[in-house]
Amino acid sequence: MDIIKQIERLKKMHQLIFAEKTGTPCVFAKKMYLSRSQLYNTIDIMKTLEAPIKYCKKRETFYYETPFDLELSYSFKAIIDDEAKEIFGGFSFRPILLDGTIISLL
């Protein structure tokens, strides 16, 4: 799965759990466009990040047992030609564009 989609999914799940507006596991899975097993796999990922996630049958929602906040971010940086030459060890680097075109940095 695309890493950006995974990060955005974790952020959305966190918001719903934090607000205690997930609904049952089946409803939550549908909100997240996941199967129920995929939902639990993602919850397990969050638990590895020490998220104290619990489920309340009475309220039919997932919630955080203790105060918890999750901050996930990512950034992109354009690399100019000189940096690309330095990073990749000189002028012999021949990057290929997404369409398969070979470009030269000379």
C-alpha distances in whole Angstrom, upper triangle without the diagonal:
4,6,9,7,7,10,12,11,13,15,16,16,19,21,21,22,24,26,27,25,23,25,25,22,21,22,20,17,18,18,14,13,13,15,17,16,12,14,16,14,12,16,17,14,16,19,19,19,22,22,25,23,26,26,30,31,34,32,29,26,24,26,26,29,30,29,26,24,20,20,17,17,16,18,18,21,23,25,28,30,32,29,27,30,31,27,27,31,33,33,32,29,28,24,23,21,18,21,22,25,27,28,31,31,35
4,6,5,6,9,10,11,13,15,16,17,19,20,21,23,24,26,27,26,24,26,26,24,24,24,21,19,19,19,15,15,15,17,20,19,15,16,19,16,14,18,18,16,17,21,20,19,23,22,26,24,27,28,31,33,35,33,30,28,25,27,27,30,30,29,26,23,20,19,15,14,13,15,15,18,19,21,25,26,29,26,24,27,28,25,25,28,30,31,30,26,25,22,21,19,16,19,21,23,25,26,28,29,32
4,5,5,6,9,10,11,12,14,15,17,19,20,21,22,24,25,25,23,26,26,24,24,24,21,19,20,19,16,16,16,19,20,19,16,16,18,16,13,16,17,14,15,18,17,16,20,20,23,22,25,27,30,32,34,32,30,27,24,25,24,27,28,26,23,20,17,15,12,11,10,12,13,16,18,20,24,26,28,25,23,27,27,23,24,27,30,31,30,26,26,22,22,20,18,21,23,25,26,27,29,29,33
4,5,5,6,9,10,11,12,14,15,17,19,20,21,23,24,23,22,25,26,24,24,23,20,19,20,18,15,16,16,19,21,21,17,17,19,17,14,17,19,15,16,19,19,17,21,20,24,23,26,27,30,32,34,31,29,26,24,24,24,27,27,26,22,19,16,14,10,9,8,10,11,15,17,20,23,25,27,24,23,27,27,24,25,29,31,31,31,28,27,23,23,21,18,22,23,26,27,27,29,29,33
4,5,5,6,9,10,10,12,14,15,17,18,20,21,22,21,19,22,23,20,21,20,17,16,16,15,11,12,13,16,18,18,14,14,17,15,12,15,17,14,15,19,19,18,21,20,23,21,24,25,28,29,31,29,26,23,21,22,23,26,27,25,22,19,16,15,12,12,11,14,15,18,20,23,26,29,31,28,27,30,31,28,28,32,34,35,34,30,30,26,25,23,20,23,25,27,29,29,32,32,36
4,5,5,6,9,10,10,12,14,15,16,18,20,21,20,18,21,21,19,19,19,16,14,16,15,11,12,12,15,16,16,12,12,14,12,9,12,13,11,11,15,15,14,17,16,20,18,21,22,25,27,30,27,25,22,19,20,20,23,24,23,20,17,14,13,10,11,11,14,16,20,22,24,28,30,32,29,28,31,31,28,29,32,35,36,35,31,31,27,26,25,22,25,27,30,31,31,34,34,37
4,5,5,6,9,10,11,13,15,15,16,18,20,20,18,21,22,20,21,21,17,16,18,16,13,15,15,18,19,18,15,14,16,14,11,13,14,11,11,15,15,13,16,15,18,18,21,22,25,27,30,27,25,22,19,19,19,22,22,21,17,15,11,10,7,8,8,12,14,18,21,23,27,29,31,28,27,31,30,27,28,32,34,35,35,32,31,28,27,26,23,27,28,31,32,32,34,33,37
4,5,5,6,9,10,11,13,14,15,17,18,17,16,19,21,19,20,19,15,15,16,13,11,13,14,17,18,19,15,14,17,16,12,14,16,14,13,17,17,15,18,16,20,18,21,22,25,27,29,26,24,20,18,19,19,23,23,21,18,15,12,11,8,9,10,13,15,19,22,24,28,31,33,30,29,33,33,29,31,34,36,37,37,34,33,29,29,26,24,27,29,31,33,33,35,35,38
4,5,5,6,9,10,11,12,14,15,16,15,13,16,18,16,16,15,12,11,13,11,7,10,10,13,15,15,12,10,13,12,9,11,13,12,11,15,16,15,17,15,18,16,18,19,22,23,26,23,21,18,16,17,17,21,22,20,17,15,12,13,11,12,13,17,19,22,25,28,31,34,36,33,32,35,35,32,33,37,39,40,40,36,35,32,31,29,26,29,31,33,35,35,38,37,41
4,5,5,6,9,10,10,12,14,15,15,13,17,18,16,17,16,13,13,15,13,10,13,12,15,15,15,12,10,12,12,8,9,11,9,8,11,12,11,13,11,14,13,16,17,20,22,25,22,20,17,14,14,14,18,18,17,14,12,9,10,8,11,13,16,19,23,26,28,32,35,36,33,32,36,35,32,33,37,39,40,40,37,36,33,32,30,28,31,33,35,36,37,39,38,42
4,5,5,6,9,10,10,12,14,14,13,17,19,17,19,18,14,15,16,13,11,14,15,18,18,19,16,14,15,15,11,12,14,12,10,14,15,13,15,12,15,14,17,18,21,23,25,22,20,17,15,14,14,18,18,16,13,10,8,8,7,9,12,15,18,22,25,28,31,34,36,32,32,36,35,32,34,37,40,41,41,37,37,34,33,31,29,32,34,36,37,37,39,39,42
4,5,5,6,9,10,11,12,11,10,14,16,15,16,14,11,12,13,10,8,12,13,16,16,18,15,12,15,15,12,12,15,14,12,15,17,15,17,14,16,14,17,17,19,21,23,20,18,15,13,14,14,18,19,17,15,12,11,11,11,13,15,18,21,25,27,30,34,37,38,35,35,39,38,35,37,40,42,43,43,40,39,36,35,33,30,33,35,37,39,39,41,41,45
4,5,5,6,8,10,10,10,8,12,13,12,14,12,9,10,12,9,8,11,11,14,14,15,13,9,11,12,9,9,12,11,9,12,15,13,15,11,13,11,13,14,16,18,20,17,15,12,10,11,12,15,16,16,13,12,10,12,12,15,17,21,23,27,30,33,36,39,41,37,37,40,40,37,38,42,44,45,45,41,41,37,37,35,32,35,37,39,41,41,43,43,47
4,6,5,6,8,10,10,10,13,15,14,17,15,12,13,15,13,11,15,15,18,17,18,15,12,14,14,11,10,13,12,9,11,14,12,12,9,11,10,13,14,16,19,20,18,16,13,10,9,9,13,14,12,9,8,7,9,10,13,16,20,23,27,30,33,36,39,40,37,37,40,40,37,38,42,44,45,46,42,42,38,38,36,34,37,39,41,42,42,44,43,47
4,6,5,6,8,9,9,13,16,15,17,15,12,14,16,12,12,16,16,19,18,20,18,15,16,18,14,13,16,16,13,15,18,15,16,13,14,12,15,15,17,19,20,17,16,13,11,10,11,15,15,13,11,9,9,11,12,15,18,21,24,27,30,33,37,40,41,38,38,42,41,38,40,43,46,47,47,44,43,40,39,37,35,38,40,42,43,43,45,45,48
4,5,5,6,5,5,9,12,12,14,12,9,12,13,10,10,14,15,17,16,18,16,13,15,17,14,12,16,16,13,15,18,17,17,13,14,12,13,13,14,16,17,14,13,9,8,9,11,14,15,14,13,12,12,14,15,18,21,24,27,30,33,36,40,43,44,41,41,45,44,41,43,46,48,50,50,46,45,42,41,39,36,39,41,44,45,45,48,47,51
4,5,5,6,6,9,11,12,14,13,10,12,14,12,12,16,16,17,16,17,16,12,13,15,13,10,14,14,11,13,16,15,14,10,10,8,9,10,11,14,15,12,11,8,6,5,7,10,12,12,10,10,11,14,15,18,22,25,28,32,35,38,41,44,45,42,42,46,45,42,43,47,49,50,51,47,47,43,42,41,38,41,43,45,47,47,49,48,52
4,5,8,9,12,15,15,18,16,13,16,18,15,15,19,19,21,19,21,20,16,17,18,16,13,16,16,13,14,17,15,14,11,11,10,11,12,13,16,17,14,14,10,8,6,7,10,11,9,8,8,10,13,15,18,21,25,28,31,35,37,41,44,45,42,42,45,45,42,43,47,49,51,51,47,47,44,43,42,39,42,44,46,48,48,50,49,52
4,5,8,11,14,15,18,15,13,16,17,14,15,19,20,22,20,22,21,17,18,21,18,16,19,19,16,17,21,19,18,14,14,12,13,13,13,16,16,12,13,10,9,8,9,13,13,12,12,12,13,15,17,20,24,27,30,33,36,39,43,46,47,44,44,48,47,44,46,49,52,53,53,50,49,46,45,43,41,43,46,48,49,49,51,51,54
4,6,8,11,12,15,13,11,14,16,14,15,18,19,20,18,20,20,16,16,19,17,14,18,19,16,17,20,19,18,14,13,11,11,10,10,12,12,9,9,6,6,5,8,11,13,13,13,13,15,18,19,23,26,29,32,36,39,42,45,48,50,46,46,50,49,46,48,51,53,55,55,51,51,47,47,45,42,45,47,49,51,51,53,53,56
4,6,9,11,13,10,9,12,13,11,12,16,17,18,17,19,19,15,16,19,17,15,19,20,17,18,22,21,20,17,16,13,13,11,11,13,13,10,9,6,8,8,12,15,16,16,16,16,17,19,20,23,26,29,32,36,38,41,45,48,49,46,46,50,49,46,48,51,53,55,55,51,50,47,46,43,41,43,46,48,50,50,52,52,56
4,7,8,10,7,5,9,10,8,10,13,13,14,13,16,15,11,13,16,14,12,16,17,15,16,20,19,19,15,15,12,12,10,11,12,13,10,8,5,6,8,12,15,17,17,16,16,16,19,20,23,25,28,31,35,38,41,44,47,49,45,45,49,48,45,46,50,52,53,53,49,49,45,44,42,39,41,44,46,48,49,51,51,55
4,7,8,6,6,9,10,9,11,14,14,15,13,16,16,13,14,17,16,14,18,20,18,19,22,22,22,18,17,14,13,10,10,10,11,8,5,5,7,10,14,16,19,20,19,20,20,23,23,26,29,32,35,38,41,44,47,50,52,49,48,52,52,48,49,53,55,56,56,52,51,48,46,44,41,44,46,49,50,51,54,54,58
4,5,5,6,8,10,10,12,14,13,13,10,13,14,11,12,16,15,14,17,19,18,18,22,22,22,19,18,14,12,9,9,8,10,9,5,6,8,11,15,17,20,21,21,22,22,25,25,28,30,34,36,40,43,45,49,51,53,50,49,53,52,49,50,54,56,57,56,53,52,48,47,45,42,44,46,49,51,52,55,55,59
4,6,5,6,9,10,10,12,10,10,7,10,11,8,8,12,12,11,14,16,15,16,19,20,20,17,16,13,11,9,11,10,13,12,8,8,8,12,15,17,20,21,20,21,21,23,23,26,28,32,34,38,40,43,47,49,51,48,47,50,50,46,47,51,53,54,53,50,49,45,44,42,39,41,43,46,48,49,52,52,56
4,5,5,6,9,10,10,9,8,6,10,11,9,10,14,14,13,16,18,18,19,22,23,23,20,20,16,15,13,14,13,15,14,11,11,12,15,19,21,24,25,24,24,23,26,25,28,30,33,35,39,41,44,47,49,51,48,47,51,51,47,48,51,54,54,54,50,49,45,44,42,38,40,42,46,48,49,52,52,56
4,5,5,6,9,10,10,10,9,13,13,10,13,16,15,14,18,19,19,20,23,24,24,21,20,17,16,13,14,13,15,13,10,10,11,15,18,20,23,24,23,23,22,24,24,27,29,32,34,38,40,43,46,49,51,48,47,50,50,47,48,51,54,54,54,50,49,45,44,42,38,40,43,45,47,49,51,52,56
4,5,5,6,9,8,9,8,11,11,8,10,13,12,11,15,16,15,17,20,20,20,17,17,14,14,12,13,13,16,13,10,9,9,12,15,18,21,21,19,19,18,21,21,23,25,28,31,34,37,40,43,46,48,45,44,47,47,44,45,48,51,51,51,47,46,43,41,39,36,38,41,43,45,46,49,49,53
4,5,5,6,5,6,5,9,8,6,9,11,10,11,14,15,15,17,19,20,21,18,19,15,15,14,16,16,18,17,13,12,12,15,18,20,23,23,21,21,20,22,21,23,25,28,30,34,36,39,42,44,46,43,42,46,46,42,43,46,49,50,49,45,44,40,39,37,34,36,38,41,43,44,47,47,51
4,5,5,6,7,8,12,11,9,13,15,14,14,18,18,18,20,23,23,24,21,22,19,19,17,18,18,20,18,15,14,14,17,20,23,26,26,24,23,22,24,23,25,26,29,31,34,36,39,42,45,47,44,43,46,47,44,44,48,50,50,50,46,44,41,39,37,33,35,38,41,43,44,47,47,51
4,6,8,10,11,14,12,10,14,15,14,14,18,18,17,20,22,22,23,20,21,18,18,16,18,18,20,17,14,13,13,16,19,22,24,24,22,21,19,21,20,22,24,26,28,32,34,37,40,43,45,42,41,45,45,42,43,47,49,49,49,45,44,40,38,36,33,35,37,40,42,43,46,46,50
4,5,9,10,12,10,8,11,13,10,12,15,15,15,17,19,19,21,18,20,16,18,17,19,20,22,19,16,14,14,16,18,21,23,23,21,19,17,19,17,19,21,24,25,29,31,34,38,40,42,39,38,42,42,39,39,43,45,46,45,42,40,37,35,33,30,32,34,37,39,40,43,43,47
4,7,10,12,9,9,13,13,12,14,17,17,17,20,22,22,24,21,23,20,21,19,22,22,24,22,19,17,17,19,22,25,27,27,24,23,21,22,20,22,22,25,26,30,32,35,38,40,43,40,38,42,42,39,39,43,45,46,45,41,40,36,34,32,29,30,33,36,38,39,42,43,46
4,6,8,6,6,10,10,10,12,14,14,15,18,19,20,22,20,21,18,19,18,20,20,23,22,18,17,16,19,21,24,26,26,24,23,21,22,20,22,23,26,27,31,33,35,39,41,43,40,39,42,42,39,39,43,45,46,45,41,40,36,34,33,29,31,33,36,38,40,43,43,47
4,5,5,6,9,10,11,12,14,15,17,18,20,22,23,21,22,19,19,17,20,19,23,21,18,17,16,20,22,24,27,27,25,25,23,25,23,25,26,29,31,34,36,38,42,44,46,43,41,45,45,41,42,45,47,48,47,43,42,39,37,35,32,34,35,39,41,42,45,46,50
4,5,5,6,9,10,11,12,14,15,16,19,20,21,19,19,16,16,14,17,16,19,19,15,14,14,17,19,21,24,25,23,24,22,24,23,26,27,30,32,36,38,41,44,46,48,45,43,47,47,43,43,47,49,50,49,46,45,41,40,38,35,37,39,42,44,45,48,48,52
4,5,5,6,9,10,11,13,14,15,17,19,20,18,19,16,16,15,18,18,22,21,18,17,15,18,20,22,25,26,24,24,22,24,23,26,27,30,32,35,38,40,43,45,47,44,42,45,45,41,42,45,48,49,47,44,43,40,38,37,34,36,38,41,42,44,47,47,51
4,5,5,6,9,10,11,12,14,15,17,19,17,19,16,17,16,20,20,23,22,19,17,15,18,19,22,24,25,22,22,20,22,20,22,23,26,28,32,34,36,39,41,43,40,38,42,42,38,38,42,44,45,44,40,40,36,35,34,30,33,34,37,39,41,43,44,47
4,5,5,6,9,10,11,12,14,16,17,15,16,13,14,13,16,17,20,19,15,13,12,14,16,19,21,22,19,19,17,19,18,21,22,26,28,32,34,36,40,42,44,41,40,43,43,39,40,43,46,47,46,42,41,38,37,35,32,35,36,40,41,42,45,45,49
4,5,5,6,9,10,10,12,14,15,13,14,11,12,12,15,16,19,19,15,14,11,14,15,17,20,21,19,19,18,20,19,22,24,28,30,33,36,38,42,44,45,42,41,44,44,40,41,44,47,48,47,44,43,40,39,38,35,37,39,42,43,44,47,47,50
4,5,5,6,9,10,11,13,14,13,15,13,14,15,18,20,23,22,19,17,14,16,17,19,21,22,19,20,17,19,18,21,22,26,28,31,34,35,39,41,42,39,38,41,40,37,37,40,43,45,44,40,40,37,36,35,32,35,36,39,40,41,44,44,47
4,5,5,6,9,10,11,13,11,14,11,14,15,18,20,23,21,19,16,13,15,15,18,19,20,17,16,14,16,15,17,19,22,25,28,31,33,37,39,40,37,36,39,38,35,36,39,42,43,42,39,38,35,34,33,30,33,35,37,39,40,42,42,46
4,5,5,6,9,10,11,9,10,8,10,11,15,17,20,18,16,13,10,11,12,14,16,17,14,15,13,16,15,18,20,24,27,30,33,35,39,41,43,39,38,42,41,37,38,42,44,46,45,42,42,38,38,36,34,37,38,41,42,43,45,45,49
4,5,5,6,9,10,9,10,9,11,13,17,19,22,21,19,16,13,14,14,15,17,18,15,16,14,17,16,20,21,25,28,31,34,36,39,41,43,39,38,41,40,37,38,41,44,45,45,41,41,38,38,37,34,37,38,41,42,43,45,45,48
4,5,5,7,9,9,12,11,14,16,20,22,25,23,21,18,15,15,15,17,18,18,15,15,12,14,13,16,18,21,24,27,30,32,36,38,39,35,34,37,37,33,34,37,40,42,41,38,38,35,34,34,31,34,35,38,39,40,41,41,45
4,5,5,7,6,9,8,12,14,18,20,23,21,19,16,13,12,11,13,14,14,11,11,9,12,11,15,17,21,24,27,30,32,36,38,39,36,35,39,37,34,35,38,41,43,43,39,40,36,36,35,33,36,37,40,41,41,43,42,46
4,5,5,5,7,7,10,13,17,19,22,21,19,16,13,12,11,12,13,14,11,12,11,14,14,18,20,24,27,30,34,35,39,41,42,39,38,41,40,36,38,41,44,46,45,42,42,39,39,38,36,39,41,43,44,44,46,45,49
4,5,7,10,11,14,17,20,23,26,25,23,20,16,16,14,15,15,16,13,14,12,14,14,17,19,23,26,29,32,33,37,39,40,36,36,38,37,34,35,38,41,43,43,39,40,37,37,37,35,38,39,41,42,42,44,43,46
4,6,9,11,14,17,21,24,26,25,23,20,16,15,13,14,14,14,11,11,9,11,11,14,17,20,23,26,30,31,35,37,38,34,34,37,36,32,34,37,40,42,42,38,39,36,36,36,34,38,38,41,41,41,43,42,45
4,6,9,12,16,19,22,24,23,22,19,15,14,11,11,11,11,9,10,10,12,14,17,20,24,27,30,33,35,39,41,41,38,38,41,39,36,37,40,43,46,45,42,43,40,40,40,38,41,42,45,45,45,46,45,49
4,6,9,13,16,19,21,19,19,15,12,10,7,9,9,9,7,8,8,12,13,17,20,23,27,30,33,35,39,42,42,39,39,42,40,37,39,42,45,47,47,43,44,41,41,40,38,41,42,45,45,46,47,46,50
4,7,10,13,16,18,17,17,14,10,8,5,5,6,8,7,10,11,15,17,20,24,27,31,34,37,39,43,46,46,43,43,46,44,41,43,46,49,51,51,47,48,45,44,43,41,45,46,48,49,49,51,50,54
4,7,10,13,16,14,13,10,7,6,5,6,9,10,9,11,12,16,17,21,24,28,31,34,38,40,43,46,47,43,43,46,45,42,43,47,49,51,51,47,48,44,44,43,40,44,45,48,48,49,51,50,54
4,7,10,12,12,11,9,6,5,6,6,10,12,12,15,16,19,21,24,27,31,34,38,41,43,47,50,51,47,47,50,49,46,47,50,53,55,54,51,51,48,47,46,43,46,48,51,52,52,54,54,57
4,6,9,9,7,6,4,6,9,9,13,15,15,17,18,22,23,26,29,33,36,40,43,45,49,51,53,49,49,52,51,48,49,52,55,57,56,53,52,49,48,47,44,47,49,51,53,53,56,55,59
4,5,6,6,6,6,8,10,10,14,16,17,19,21,24,26,29,32,36,39,43,46,48,52,55,56,52,52,55,55,51,53,56,59,60,60,56,56,53,52,50,47,50,52,55,56,57,59,59,62
4,6,5,7,9,11,14,14,18,20,21,23,24,27,29,32,35,38,41,45,48,51,54,57,58,55,54,58,57,54,55,58,61,62,62,58,58,54,53,51,49,51,53,56,57,58,61,61,64
4,6,8,11,12,15,15,18,20,22,24,25,29,30,34,37,40,43,47,50,53,56,59,60,57,57,60,59,56,57,61,63,65,64,61,60,57,56,54,51,54,56,58,60,61,63,63,67
4,6,9,10,13,14,17,18,19,21,23,26,28,31,34,37,40,44,47,50,53,56,58,54,54,58,57,54,55,59,61,62,62,59,58,55,53,52,49,51,53,56,58,58,61,60,64
4,7,10,13,14,18,19,20,21,22,25,26,30,32,36,39,42,45,48,51,54,56,53,52,56,55,52,53,56,59,60,60,56,55,52,51,49,46,48,50,53,55,56,58,58,62
4,6,10,12,15,16,16,17,18,21,23,26,29,32,35,39,42,45,48,51,52,49,49,52,52,48,50,53,56,57,57,53,52,49,48,46,43,46,48,51,52,53,55,55,59
4,7,9,12,14,13,15,15,19,20,23,26,30,33,36,39,42,46,48,50,46,46,49,49,45,47,50,53,54,54,50,50,47,46,44,41,44,46,49,50,51,53,52,56
4,6,9,10,10,12,13,17,19,22,25,29,32,36,39,42,45,48,49,46,46,49,48,45,47,50,52,54,54,50,50,47,46,45,42,45,47,50,51,51,53,52,56
4,5,7,7,9,11,15,17,21,24,28,31,35,38,40,44,47,48,44,44,48,46,43,45,48,51,53,53,49,50,46,46,45,42,45,47,49,50,51,52,51,55
4,7,8,12,14,18,20,24,27,31,34,38,41,43,47,50,50,47,47,50,49,46,48,50,53,55,55,52,52,49,49,48,46,49,50,53,53,54,55,54,58
4,6,10,13,16,19,23,26,30,33,36,40,42,46,49,49,45,46,49,47,44,46,49,52,54,55,51,52,49,49,48,46,49,50,53,53,53,55,53,57
4,7,10,14,17,20,24,27,31,34,37,40,43,46,47,43,44,47,45,42,45,48,50,52,53,50,50,47,47,46,44,47,49,51,51,51,53,51,55
4,7,10,13,17,20,24,27,30,34,36,40,43,43,40,40,43,42,39,41,44,47,49,49,46,46,43,43,42,40,44,45,47,48,48,49,48,51
4,7,10,13,17,20,24,27,30,33,36,39,40,36,37,40,39,36,38,41,44,46,46,43,43,40,40,39,37,41,42,44,45,44,46,44,48
4,6,10,14,17,21,24,27,30,33,36,37,33,34,37,36,33,35,38,41,42,43,39,40,37,37,35,34,37,39,41,41,41,42,41,45
4,7,10,14,17,20,24,26,30,33,33,30,30,34,33,30,32,35,38,39,40,37,37,34,34,33,31,35,36,38,38,38,39,38,41
4,7,11,14,17,21,23,27,30,31,27,27,31,30,27,29,32,35,36,37,33,34,30,31,29,28,31,33,34,35,34,36,35,38
4,7,11,14,17,20,23,26,27,24,24,28,27,24,26,30,32,33,34,31,31,28,28,26,25,29,30,32,32,31,33,31,35
4,7,10,14,16,20,23,24,21,21,24,24,21,23,26,28,30,30,27,27,24,24,23,22,25,27,28,28,28,29,28,31
4,7,10,13,16,19,21,18,18,22,21,19,21,24,26,27,28,25,25,22,22,21,20,24,25,26,26,25,26,25,28
4,7,10,13,16,18,15,15,19,18,16,18,22,23,24,25,21,22,18,19,17,17,21,22,23,23,21,23,21,25
4,6,9,13,14,11,12,16,16,14,16,19,20,21,23,19,20,17,18,17,18,21,22,22,22,20,20,18,22
4,6,10,12,10,10,14,14,13,15,18,18,19,20,17,17,15,16,14,16,19,20,19,19,17,17,15,19
4,7,8,6,6,10,11,10,11,14,14,15,17,14,15,13,15,14,16,19,19,18,17,15,15,12,16
4,6,5,6,9,10,11,12,14,14,14,16,14,15,13,15,15,17,20,20,18,17,14,13,10,13
4,5,5,6,9,10,10,12,11,10,13,11,12,11,14,14,17,19,19,17,15,11,10,7,9
4,5,5,6,9,10,11,9,10,13,12,14,14,17,17,21,23,22,20,18,14,12,9,10
4,5,5,6,8,10,10,11,14,12,14,13,17,17,20,22,22,21,18,16,14,11,13
4,5,5,6,8,8,9,11,9,10,10,13,14,17,19,18,17,15,12,11,9,12
4,6,5,6,5,6,9,7,10,11,14,16,19,21,20,18,15,13,11,8,9
4,6,5,6,9,11,10,13,14,17,19,22,24,23,22,19,16,14,11,13
4,6,8,11,12,10,13,12,16,17,20,23,21,21,18,16,15,13,15
4,6,8,9,6,10,10,13,16,18,21,19,18,15,14,13,11,13
4,7,8,7,11,12,16,19,21,24,22,21,17,16,14,12,13
4,6,6,10,12,16,18,21,23,21,20,16,14,11,9,10
4,5,8,11,14,17,20,22,19,17,14,11,8,6,6
4,6,10,13,16,19,20,18,16,12,11,8,8,9
4,6,10,13,16,18,15,14,10,9,8,7,9
4,7,10,13,14,11,10,6,6,6,7,10
4,7,10,11,9,9,6,6,7,8,12
4,7,8,6,6,4,6,9,11,14
4,5,5,5,6,7,11,12,16
4,5,7,9,11,14,16,20
4,6,9,11,15,17,20
4,6,9,13,16,18
4,6,10,13,15
4,7,10,12
4,7,9
4,6
4
